[in-house]
Amino acid sequence: MDTGMPADVFSDEPVMPEIPIKPNNAIPVTIGVLLILGALAIGFSAYTNLSTEGMSADEAQVMADALNSQGAELTCEQVQEYFDELADAGYFTPLGAIELVASLVLLTGGVLLLLKRKLGVWLGIGGGSLVLLDAIVGFVILSGVEPPSELLSISMKLTSGVGIGCGLLCLALPFVPLLIATGRAALD
């Protein structure tokens, strides 16, 4: 018997209707704004690392006093010598250069995500990778310089640990629009 209807209408298998995915523009825009904020923070760090000309006596005294209140026995001169050794080990300039490039890449990726361009995702991933690389390089350089106090070493390595966390966050955020179907639909 020919009913003129498709054969699958009378089959026992259920047919799932096609549901169109509506683009959610808020996802790439939100990630773009977060990447731009991260780029500004990394850019500030790049500026401070590239403009470092050694630690002044006042800055060293403030740091020594803060660490001494926790039980370290540091002098202003020991803190200055430690930061001079870090500079001699190539801590500030290479990290500043990596951070500058990472900041520019993150900023570009963030702006492209605001414009809902898929290239912004890949630039954001590249910028996040550079931030992570920067933190790892900083951690390695810190491990190679002997600190005058264990508390100073811990505080510097803790700062690098925070940098690694920021690098992982900057690396993971651009994947969000790709992982959520409505965010992926908003990208061209």
Disulfide bonds with the S-S distance in Angstrom:
none
